[in-house]
């Protein structure tokens, strides 16, 4: 499944994501992400809806390959 978002970088480690084509009201909310730490092939990040300081979650992203996706 392909999903697209606008990315607005606030700083080197923090960005705000906004869906390009939201399908409902919940998807219209922007998500704030902050990278907390990095290593060779992964990073730990914290995310929440913009303005929601009480419900922050953490995640980990890991690079699986050097796959390049292009729009045709």
N, C-alpha and C positions, 0 to 999 in steps of 0.2 A: 504494500500500500504506500503510495506516495503522498506526502503531506508537505505543504510549503508555508513558510512564515517569513515575515519581514524581521530583520535583526537590526537592532539599534544598539551599538556598543556605547556604554556609559563610561567605561574605563577599560584598561587592558584585560581585566578579569571579570567584568560584569556587563551583562547585556539584557535587553528586554526583547522578548519574542511576541509577535502579534500575527495570528493566523491570516493568511492571504484570503482564503474563502471559508469563513466560519459557517458551520451548518446549523448552529443553535446559539442561544444566549450564553451558555457556559463557554463555548469556544471563542466568544468575542472578548473575553477577559485576557489581558496581556499577562505574560509570565516573566518574572524577573529571575535571572540565573546569575550565580556568582561562583567562579572557580575558586575553590579553597586550597587545593594542592595538586601538584602534577608529578608524574614520574615518567619513565621512558615511554610507555605506550598507554597510559591511562591518566584520568584526572578525577578528582572528587569535587562535586559541586553541590550547592545549596539552591533550592528553588521554591518559589511561592507565587501566588497571584500578586500583581502589583498592588501595594498598599496593605497587604495582609501580613503584618509582622508577627502574628501569633501562630500561624500554621505553616511554618517552614519545614521542608523535607530535604533529605540528602540523597544523593545518587552517585553512581560511579559509571563513567564511560570508559570503554576499553577499545582500542584500535584492533580490529580483527584482520584487516588486510589493507592493501594499497589500492583498493578498488576505486576507480574514477567514474562518476556518473555525469553524463552530459545531457543537455536538453537537445532534442532533435526536432 
